C-alpha cells in the first residue's frame, strides 16, 4: 500500500442542493491505512436536521408528482456517472475505510447493481385495476411516504447508502442520509453525482454527525420512515426510539454467522471460501464468517484452511480495520480465547505494514477448539478471525448455530444435497448458503436477517424494500349511474 496521505476538503452538510459551512465542532477523520488525518466532519444537531427536513418537504410535492418513468431517468444518468467515476469512488472507499483496492472496486460495482435495480422499479410497482362490480372499478397503487431517512455504518461507505437511497427516491420520497462520521467522504461524492445527474434540489440531503443527529432523526415528526444499519445494540435503541415517535423503522444489526462444515465437503473449495469469508473487508461485514462448526473429522479441511489463511497478508490482499480501538478490541478477543484454552493456529495479532506503521492492521487468524461458551464464540468480533467449534453430529452443529442471538447468515459445506437441505430447513437465519461463504442475495432478491440481526418488517433491498418505502392507495370509482347494481355497487 502507498504511504502518501491524501487530504480531502472539510466535510459539509448538503441541504437543498448546497453544501453548507457551519460553526459546529468538528471531528478528525482518520485514514485507517496509516492512522493520519484526512479530513474533518461536523457534529451537526437538531437545527441541521430541521433544515434538511424542510428542504425535503419543499421538494416532495413536485418530485412525488413526477411520473416514476421520469424520475427513473435521473438514476439511469446517475448509474452512468458511477461507472465514469468508478476509479475515484473506489479510491475514496480505500482511503477512508481501509479496504483493499480490489474490495473497493467491488463495493462500487455493487452500488451500480443496486442503482440498476432502482431503474427497474417502474416495472415492479405498476398498479392493479379490476372491475369488481358492474360499473364499479377498484384500483390499487403505491404512494411515497414523504421525507425519509437512512443512517449508515462505516464498513461500506459507498454501497450501504445505495441499499436505500436510489429505491426510496425513485419511489417518490425525499431522503436524508446520515453517514457514519468515521467515513463521511464517499457520501459527499454521492450528493455531487446525484445533482449532476439532474436530481432536483432538496430531494437528497446529507447531514453529518454522531449520536445527536441520530436521535434527532428518530424524534423528528417530519421524517416518516427511518432505516438504520449498524450494531445490534444501537439498532435496538434506534428502533425503539423511532417507532415511539410513530414512524416506520427498519433497523439492521450485527451478526455471528456460522459455517457448518461436514467431512465430505470439497476440501479446497471449502477452505478457500471460509478463508475469504472471514477475511474479506478485514472481516468488517455483517455477512462475514465468524464461526466454523466442524462436524466429525474435518482436520484435513482445517489444515487447508490454515494454508489459505497464511496467503492473506496485511497490506497486500488484506486491508486495515477501521480504528485503533477496533484493532485492540479484536486482539483482546483472541487473547481471551487463548487464555480460555483455544488453540491459535494462525495468529494475526501485532500485524504491521512497512511504511504504514501507524495503520490499524490485524492479520488473518484461525482459532481451533473454541467452545460455545467463550466470548469469541458468542459476540460479534468484526475482524478477520474465524473460530472453529467442534460438533459430534449435524444436529449439534445446527443447535450451536441456532443458539446465537443473531440470525443474519448461515452456511453449510457438503456434497450431500439431502444434508444441505436439512440445514436449509433447520437453520435460524435470514440468508442461507450452500457451499458459499458469503450468501448475499443478488438483486432483485432482498437483503435481511432474522432474530437480533433485524428489527422491523421488510428487507432493506430488492423487491421487499418497496413495501417499506411506500404506502398503498386504494381507489374505488363509479361513472355509470344506469348500470344494473347489486349490493357490491
C-alpha positions in Angstrom: 0.0 0.0 0.0 1.1 3.6 -0.7 2.4 5.7 2.2 1.4 9.1 0.8 -1.5 10.6 2.7 -4.1 12.5 0.6 -6.1 15.1 2.4 -9.7 15.9 1.5 -11.6 19.2 2.0 -13.6 19.7 5.2 -16.8 17.7 5.1 -20.0 19.8 4.9 -23.7 19.2 5.2 -25.7 19.1 1.9 -29.1 20.7 2.2 -31.4 21.9 -0.6 -28.7 21.4 -3.2 -26.0 23.3 -1.4 -23.0 22.5 0.7 -23.2 24.5 3.9 -20.4 25.9 6.0 -21.1 25.6 9.7 -19.8 26.7 13.0 -20.1 23.2 14.6 -17.4 21.4 16.5 -15.6 19.1 14.1 -14.2 15.6 14.5 -11.0 14.5 12.8 -11.4 11.8 10.1 -8.5 9.3 10.1 -7.4 7.0 7.3 -7.0 3.5 8.9 -4.4 2.8 6.3 -1.8 4.9 8.1 -3.6 6.5 11.0 -3.3 10.0 9.6 -5.9 12.7 9.5 -7.5 13.1 6.0 -10.4 15.5 6.7 -12.8 16.9 9.4 -16.5 16.2 9.8 -19.1 18.5 11.5 -21.1 17.4 14.5 -24.5 18.6 13.5 -27.6 18.9 15.6 -31.4 19.2 15.6 -31.4 22.5 13.7 -29.5 20.9 10.8 -32.0 18.1 10.7 -34.8 20.6 10.8 -33.3 22.4 7.7 -32.9 19.1 5.9 -36.5 18.1 6.6 -37.7 21.5 5.5 -35.8 21.1 2.2 -37.2 17.6 1.7 -40.7 18.7 2.4 -40.4 21.6 0.0 -39.1 19.3 -2.8 -41.5 16.4 -2.1 -44.7 17.7 -3.8 -43.2 18.2 -7.2 -40.9 15.2 -7.0 -43.6 12.8 -6.0 -46.0 14.2 -8.6 -43.4 13.4 -11.4 -44.2 10.1 -13.1 -41.9 7.3 -11.9 -40.9 6.7 -15.5 -39.4 10.3 -15.5 -37.9 10.0 -12.0 -36.0 6.9 -13.0 -34.3 8.7 -15.9 -32.2 10.6 -13.4 -30.9 7.3 -12.0 -30.1 6.0 -15.4 -27.8 9.0 -15.7 -26.5 8.6 -12.2 -25.6 4.9 -12.9 -23.5 6.1 -15.9 -21.7 8.6 -13.6 -20.9 5.8 -11.1 -19.3 3.9 -13.9 -17.5 7.0 -15.1 -16.1 7.8 -11.7 -15.5 4.2 -10.6 -11.8 4.6 -10.0 -12.2 7.8 -8.0 -15.1 6.3 -5.9 -13.1 3.2 -5.1 -10.1 5.2 -4.1 -12.3 7.2 -1.6 -13.5 3.9 -0.1 -9.9 2.6 0.1 -8.7 5.8 1.8 -11.4 6.3 4.3 -12.3 2.7 5.1 -9.0 0.9 4.6 -10.3 -1.8 2.2 -8.0 -3.1 -0.5 -8.5 -1.5 -3.9 -10.0 -4.8 -5.2 -12.6 -4.8 -2.5 -13.3 -1.1 -3.1 -13.9 -1.6 -6.8 -16.3 -4.4 -5.9 -18.1 -2.1 -3.5 -18.7 0.5 -6.2 -19.7 -2.3 -8.6 -22.4 -3.4 -6.1 -23.6 0.2 -5.9 -24.0 0.2 -9.6 -26.1 -3.0 -9.4 -28.3 -1.5 -6.7 -28.9 1.5 -8.9 -29.8 -0.7 -11.8 -32.4 -2.3 -9.6 -33.9 1.1 -8.8 -34.1 1.8 -12.5 -36.3 -1.3 -12.9 -38.8 -0.2 -10.3 -41.4 1.2 -12.8 -41.9 -2.4 -14.0 -42.3 -3.6 -10.4 -44.7 -1.1 -8.9 -47.4 -0.9 -11.7 -50.8 -0.5 -10.1 -53.7 -3.0 -10.4 -57.2 -2.4 -11.6 -60.3 -4.6 -11.6 -64.0 -4.2 -12.3 -65.3 -5.5 -9.0 -69.0 -5.0 -9.9 -70.9 -3.7 -12.9 -69.7 -0.2 -13.5 -67.5 -0.2 -10.3 -63.7 -0.3 -10.6 -61.2 -0.7 -7.9 -57.6 0.4 -8.3 -54.5 0.0 -6.1 -51.3 1.9 -6.5 -48.2 2.8 -4.4 -47.7 6.2 -3.0 -44.5 7.6 -1.4 -44.3 8.4 2.3 -42.7 11.9 2.2 -39.4 12.7 3.8 -37.5 9.6 4.9 -34.1 9.0 6.5 -31.2 6.5 6.4 -28.4 6.1 8.9 -25.4 4.1 7.6 -22.3 2.4 9.1 -18.6 2.7 8.5 -18.0 -0.6 6.8 -19.4 0.1 3.3 -19.3 3.9 2.9 -20.4 3.7 -0.8 -22.5 0.5 -1.1 -24.7 0.6 2.0 -26.2 4.1 1.2 -27.1 2.6 -2.2 -29.1 -0.1 -0.4 -31.8 2.6 0.2 -31.2 5.9 -1.4 -31.9 5.0 -5.1 -35.0 2.9 -4.2 -36.5 5.4 -1.8 -36.0 8.3 -4.1 -37.2 6.6 -7.3 -40.3 5.6 -5.4 -41.1 9.3 -4.9 -39.7 10.1 -1.4 -37.2 12.8 -0.3 -34.2 11.4 1.5 -32.0 12.5 4.4 -28.8 10.4 4.7 -26.6 10.4 7.8 -23.4 8.5 7.0 -21.0 7.3 9.7 -18.9 10.1 11.0 -15.9 7.8 10.6 -16.3 7.6 6.8 -18.2 10.7 5.6 -16.4 11.5 2.4 -17.9 9.0 0.0 -21.4 10.4 0.7 -20.2 13.8 -0.4 -19.4 12.5 -3.9 -22.8 10.7 -3.9 -24.5 14.0 -3.4 -22.5 15.7 -6.1 -23.1 13.0 -8.7 -26.9 12.9 -7.9 -27.0 16.7 -8.6 -25.0 16.2 -11.8 -27.5 13.5 -12.9 -30.3 16.1 -12.5 -31.9 15.3 -9.2 -33.9 18.4 -8.1 -32.5 20.3 -5.1 -33.9 19.1 -1.7 -34.8 15.6 -2.8 -31.5 14.3 -1.4 -30.0 15.9 1.7 -26.9 15.0 3.8 -26.5 15.7 7.5 -23.3 14.6 9.3 -22.7 14.0 12.9 -22.9 11.4 15.7 -25.4 10.5 18.3 -27.2 13.8 18.4 -28.1 13.6 14.7 -29.3 10.0 15.1 -31.6 11.0 18.0 -32.9 14.0 16.1 -33.8 11.8 13.1 -35.5 9.3 15.3 -37.6 12.0 17.0 -38.3 14.4 14.1 -42.1 14.3 13.2 -41.3 15.3 9.7 -39.4 12.1 9.0 -41.9 9.4 8.1 -39.7 6.4 7.9 -36.2 5.6 9.1 -33.7 2.9 8.1 -30.6 2.1 10.1 -27.6 -0.2 9.7 -25.1 -0.8 12.5 -24.6 -2.8 15.7 -27.4 -4.7 17.3 -27.1 -2.6 20.5 -27.7 0.6 18.6 -30.2 -0.9 16.2 -32.5 -1.7 19.2 -32.2 1.8 20.6 -32.9 3.4 17.2 -35.9 1.0 16.5 -37.5 1.7 19.9 -37.0 5.4 19.7 -38.1 5.8 16.1 -41.2 3.8 16.5 -42.1 5.5 19.7 -42.4 8.7 17.6 -44.9 6.8 15.4 -42.7 6.4 12.3 -41.8 3.3 10.4 -38.4 1.9 11.2 -36.2 -0.9 9.8 -33.0 -1.4 11.8 -30.4 -3.9 10.8 -28.0 -5.0 13.5 -24.9 -7.3 13.8 -24.3 -10.9 13.2 -22.5 -14.0 14.3 -22.5 -16.2 11.1 -21.8 -19.9 11.4 -20.5 -22.0 8.6 -21.2 -25.7 9.2 -18.6 -27.9 7.6 -19.2 -31.7 7.1 -16.4 -34.2 6.5 -17.5 -34.8 2.8 -17.1 -31.1 1.9 -14.8 -30.4 -1.0 -11.5 -29.6 0.7 -10.0 -26.9 -1.5 -13.3 -25.1 -2.2 -14.4 -25.1 1.4 -11.0 -23.8 2.7 -10.8 -21.0 0.2 -14.4 -20.0 0.7 -14.1 -20.0 4.5 -10.8 -18.0 4.4 -12.3 -15.5 2.0 -15.5 -15.1 4.0 -13.7 -14.5 7.3 -11.1 -12.1 6.0 -12.8 -10.2 3.2 -13.2 -6.5 4.0 -11.0 -7.4 7.1 -13.9 -9.3 8.5 -15.8 -6.0 8.9 -19.1 -7.0 7.3 -22.2 -8.5 8.8 -22.0 -11.4 6.4 -18.5 -12.5 7.3 -17.8 -16.0 8.6 -17.4 -15.7 12.4 -17.5 -19.4 13.4 -16.8 -22.6 11.5 -18.7 -25.5 13.1 -16.9 -28.7 12.2 -18.8 -31.9 12.2 -16.8 -35.1 12.9 -13.3 -35.4 11.3 -12.6 -32.2 9.4 -8.9 -31.9 10.3 -7.9 -32.1 6.6 -10.1 -29.1 5.9 -8.7 -27.2 8.9 -5.2 -27.8 7.7 -6.1 -26.5 4.2 -7.9 -23.5 5.8 -4.7 -22.6 7.6 -2.7 -22.7 4.4 -5.2 -20.4 2.7 -5.3 -18.0 5.7 -1.5 -17.7 5.6 -1.8 -16.5 2.0 -3.8 -13.5 3.2 -1.3 -10.8 4.0 -1.9 -7.4 5.6 -1.1 -4.5 3.3 -1.4 -6.8 0.2 -4.7 -8.7 0.0 -5.9 -7.8 3.5 -6.9 -4.2 4.3 -6.9 -2.5 7.7 -9.6 -2.5 10.4 -11.3 0.8 10.9 -9.6 2.2 14.0 -7.0 1.7 16.8 -9.9 0.8 19.1 -11.2 -1.8 16.7 -7.7 -3.4 16.5 -7.4 -3.5 20.3 -10.8 -5.0 20.7 -10.3 -7.8 18.1 -6.9 -8.7 19.6 -8.5 -8.8 23.1 -11.0 -11.4 21.9 -8.1 -13.5 20.6 -6.2 -13.2 23.8 -9.2 -14.1 25.9 -9.9 -17.2 23.8 -6.3 -18.3 24.1 -6.4 -17.9 27.8 -9.6 -20.0 27.9 -8.0 -22.9 26.2 -8.5 -22.3 22.5 -5.6 -23.0 20.1 -4.3 -20.3 17.8 -3.4 -22.0 14.5 -2.8 -18.8 12.5 -2.0 -15.7 14.6 -2.8 -12.2 13.2 -2.0 -10.2 16.3 0.6 -7.4 16.2 0.4 -7.1 12.5 2.1 -4.1 10.8 2.7 -2.9 7.3 6.0 -1.4 6.4 5.7 2.2 5.6 2.3 2.4 7.2 3.3 1.6 10.8 0.6 3.9 12.1 -2.2 1.9 10.4 -4.6 -0.4 12.1 -4.0 -3.9 11.0 -5.0 -7.4 12.2 -3.8 -10.4 10.3 -6.0 -13.3 9.4 -6.5 -15.5 12.4 -7.7 -19.1 12.8 -8.6 -20.4 16.3 -9.4 -24.0 16.9 -11.1 -25.8 19.8 -13.3 -22.8 20.7 -16.2 -23.8 22.9 -19.7 -22.3 22.6 -19.4 -20.6 26.0 -16.4 -18.5 25.1 -16.9 -14.8 24.4 -15.3 -15.1 20.9 -17.9 -17.7 20.0 -20.9 -15.6 21.1 -20.1 -12.0 20.4 -19.5 -10.1 17.2 -15.8 -9.7 16.7 -15.9 -7.8 13.4 -12.4 -8.7 12.3 -10.5 -11.2 10.1 -10.9 -14.0 12.7 -12.5 -17.5 12.4 -13.3 -19.6 15.4 -13.6 -23.4 14.9 -16.1 -25.1 17.1 -16.2 -28.9 17.1 -19.6 -30.8 16.9 -20.2 -34.5 17.1 -23.0 -34.6 14.6 -25.1 -32.3 12.4 -27.9 -31.8 14.8 -25.4 -30.5 17.4 -23.9 -28.2 14.8 -27.3 -26.8 14.0 -28.1 -26.3 17.7 -24.9 -24.3 18.1 -25.8 -22.1 15.1 -29.4 -21.6 16.3 -28.3 -20.8 19.9 -26.8 -17.5 18.6 -28.9 -14.4 19.3 -28.2 -13.2 15.8 -29.7 -14.5 12.5 -28.1 -12.9 9.5 -26.5 -15.8 7.7 -25.6 -19.4 8.0 -24.0 -21.8 5.5 -23.2 -25.5 5.1 -20.4 -27.1 3.2 -21.2 -30.6 1.9 -21.5 -32.6 -1.2 -24.8 -34.1 0.0 -27.9 -32.5 -1.3 -30.0 -34.1 1.4 -27.8 -32.8 4.3 -27.7 -29.4 2.7 -31.5 -29.3 2.5 -31.7 -30.4 6.2 -29.6 -27.4 7.2 -31.5 -25.0 4.9 -34.7 -26.0 6.7 -33.4 -26.0 10.3 -31.0 -23.0 10.4 -32.4 -19.9 12.1 -31.1 -17.2 9.7 -32.5 -15.0 7.0 -29.8 -15.8 4.4 -28.6 -19.3 3.8 -25.6 -20.5 1.8 -24.7 -23.9 0.4 -21.0 -24.2 -0.3 -21.0 -20.3 -0.3 -19.2 -18.5 2.5 -20.9 -15.1 1.9 -24.6 -15.9 0.9 -25.6 -12.3 0.0 -28.6 -12.3 -2.3 -28.2 -10.5 -5.6 -30.8 -8.1 -6.9 -33.8 -8.4 -7.1 -33.6 -10.7 -4.1 -33.5 -8.8 -0.8 -31.0 -8.5 2.0 -32.1 -9.0 5.6 -31.6 -11.3 8.5 -33.7 -12.7 11.4 -33.7 -12.6 15.2 -31.4 -9.8 16.6 -29.9 -9.1 13.2 -33.0 -7.2 12.1 -35.8 -5.2 13.8 -38.9 -4.2 11.9 -40.6 -5.6 8.8 -39.5 -5.9 5.2 -35.9 -6.0 4.0 -33.6 -3.2 3.0 -33.0 -4.1 -0.6 -34.8 -5.8 -3.5 -38.5 -6.2 -4.0 -39.2 -6.3 -0.3 -37.9 -2.7 0.1 -40.8 -1.4 -2.0 -43.1 -2.2 0.9 -41.1 -0.2 3.3 -40.7 3.0 1.3 -44.3 3.2 0.0 -47.9 3.0 1.2 -50.9 1.7 -0.6 -53.6 3.9 -2.0 -56.9 2.2 -2.9 -59.4 4.0 -5.1 -63.0 2.9 -6.0 -64.8 4.6 -8.8 -68.2 4.5 -10.4 -69.2 6.5 -13.5 -72.2 4.7 -14.9 -75.4 5.5 -12.9 -77.5 3.4 -15.3 -75.5 0.2 -14.6 -77.5 -2.6 -13.0 -76.5 -2.6 -9.4 -76.2 -5.1 -6.6 -75.1 -5.0 -3.0 -71.4 -4.5 -4.1 -72.2 -1.3 -6.0 
